[in-house]
């Protein structure tokens, strides 16, 4: 599968390209996107340089526009997209329909990708996004391979991209989650709760189930594997390495059971990020 | 103002308990497609009730969308019906249908509509012939007021979050055994104001009261078993 890797600095972009990332994506702190500003490029000059470098190497850089923006911020987003388009931007990853339409109206060379946060779960939704100018859809985190198969094999010519579930998957449906409004704290889903049987946590898929999802997506025909942005780039490198090994295992044609077993072992040995995430649970 | 009862369970046993004066019932779920009734259950309800049947739906996989299409056909014949939509694909499907029942914008989707530029939202709502909103959060009512559509108020719970990884069966919701039916689980954390109640695949905050300004008040009765 082709790897699509999140970066937040020029150096990270250069490193990932050198290591063989097929595509990059990133946000600009001044443009609303779904991560903290610290997980985005800080200046226009730096992201523009990363876009140019990626373009020079014949690969694609996508700009994240996956958080709602209003008024002046919306205009700023469009201006940034236009400027980066001139520098060789490959795509914009968009969450909300009005922004998708606004970007389509600009007539950019950059393509339009529908963010996983847009929650495109079925073919009629996909067809609508195609009508609105999208050329790729990032499938929602909590859509399973069997459920995603009709979308991956869609007749509309839309590419599909899946997250590298082996490393991460939200406990809840992210864009439909209102927990932050309740506590004004991140990751309320990972708090420890007191339930009827004692300590209780909002459950999520375990490592083996996540590996099965990766296996299922691969065999459903998914060809773009997305790796999330992380605060700690050394951890992201670990995950990237993990994803590459997993991809090789998939190409070997192992059975699902064997793949899940090996993948689970790798999950805890190769990826430092996975180990620390698991410890936090 | 209309009153509606949200039926978690559409089985024949549950239907027998339906109050005689119940003019509107909500079936299905805005948070889990595993809680959609079977076609046979929907048919039985349609036969029993001349009142309004409101089919609540959540984000829909392709398979779930096909099932919803069948359920809409059933409830839309022989009595008044409505659909609560939270999925763009369902809205597109209903838009293309000739005899589609009135559609209301569900609680998940309403949070996306509220952030749209006003002129854009007007076109969006007109495109899909949206006739109202489902609401359980007072703060959103003001945001949706410019569109002049009636709203259904859900009480006594407000939704906080939703998952597709079933918290009752500890596995992905595909292949649901409906082990959540009739059950609610109380969860408490000192870092969260008030308890969360887990019902189906969603977590709720309790304490909502009916509203006079709502076109409809939708009451969700307590679960048979409260695990506290």
Boltz contact constraints between the chains, C-beta under 6 A:
constraints:
  - contact:
      token1: [A, 68]
      token2: [B, 115]
      max_distance: 6.0
  - contact:
      token1: [A, 98]
      token2: [B, 116]
      max_distance: 6.0
  - contact:
      token1: [A, 98]
      token2: [B, 117]
      max_distance: 6.0
  - contact:
      token1: [A, 98]
      token2: [B, 120]
      max_distance: 6.0
  - contact:
      token1: [A, 119]
      token2: [B, 59]
      max_distance: 6.0
  - contact:
      token1: [A, 121]
      token2: [B, 59]
      max_distance: 6.0
  - contact:
      token1: [A, 121]
      token2: [B, 60]
      max_distance: 6.0
  - contact:
      token1: [A, 121]
      token2: [B, 61]
      max_distance: 6.0
  - contact:
      token1: [A, 122]
      token2: [B, 60]
      max_distance: 6.0
  - contact:
      token1: [A, 122]
      token2: [B, 62]
      max_distance: 6.0
  - contact:
      token1: [A, 122]
      token2: [B, 65]
      max_distance: 6.0
  - contact:
      token1: [A, 122]
      token2: [B, 89]
      max_distance: 6.0
  - contact:
      token1: [A, 123]
      token2: [B, 62]
      max_distance: 6.0
  - contact:
      token1: [A, 124]
      token2: [B, 89]
      max_distance: 6.0
  - contact:
      token1: [A, 124]
      token2: [B, 92]
      max_distance: 6.0
  - contact:
      token1: [A, 124]
      token2: [B, 93]
      max_distance: 6.0
  - contact:
      token1: [A, 125]
      token2: [B, 88]
      max_distance: 6.0
  - contact:
      token1: [A, 125]
      token2: [B, 89]
      max_distance: 6.0
  - contact:
      token1: [A, 128]
      token2: [B, 92]
      max_distance: 6.0
  - contact:
      token1: [A, 142]
      token2: [B, 164]
      max_distance: 6.0
  - contact:
      token1: [A, 144]
      token2: [B, 172]
      max_distance: 6.0
  - contact:
      token1: [A, 144]
      token2: [B, 174]
      max_distance: 6.0
  - contact:
      token1: [A, 147]
      token2: [B, 61]
      max_distance: 6.0
  - contact:
      token1: [A, 150]
      token2: [B, 62]
      max_distance: 6.0
  - contact:
      token1: [A, 172]
      token2: [B, 161]
      max_distance: 6.0
  - contact:
      token1: [A, 172]
      token2: [B, 163]
      max_distance: 6.0
  - contact:
      token1: [A, 173]
      token2: [B, 162]
      max_distance: 6.0
  - contact:
      token1: [A, 176]
      token2: [B, 108]
      max_distance: 6.0
  - contact:
      token1: [A, 176]
      token2: [B, 162]
      max_distance: 6.0
  - contact:
      token1: [A, 177]
      token2: [B, 161]
      max_distance: 6.0
  - contact:
      token1: [A, 178]
      token2: [B, 160]
      max_distance: 6.0
  - contact:
      token1: [A, 179]
      token2: [B, 160]
      max_distance: 6.0
  - contact:
      token1: [A, 179]
      token2: [B, 161]
      max_distance: 6.0
  - contact:
      token1: [A, 182]
      token2: [B, 160]
      max_distance: 6.0
  - contact:
      token1: [A, 183]
      token2: [B, 192]
      max_distance: 6.0
  - contact:
      token1: [A, 191]
      token2: [B, 189]
      max_distance: 6.0
  - contact:
      token1: [A, 191]
      token2: [B, 191]
      max_distance: 6.0
  - contact:
      token1: [A, 193]
      token2: [B, 187]
      max_distance: 6.0
  - contact:
      token1: [A, 193]
      token2: [B, 189]
      max_distance: 6.0
  - contact:
      token1: [A, 194]
      token2: [B, 188]
      max_distance: 6.0
  - contact:
      token1: [A, 195]
      token2: [B, 187]
      max_distance: 6.0
  - contact:
      token1: [A, 196]
      token2: [B, 227]
      max_distance: 6.0
  - contact:
      token1: [A, 200]
      token2: [B, 187]
      max_distance: 6.0
  - contact:
      token1: [A, 203]
      token2: [B, 165]
      max_distance: 6.0
  - contact:
      token1: [A, 203]
      token2: [B, 167]
      max_distance: 6.0
  - contact:
      token1: [A, 203]
      token2: [B, 170]
      max_distance: 6.0
  - contact:
      token1: [A, 204]
      token2: [B, 165]
      max_distance: 6.0
  - contact:
      token1: [A, 205]
      token2: [B, 165]
      max_distance: 6.0
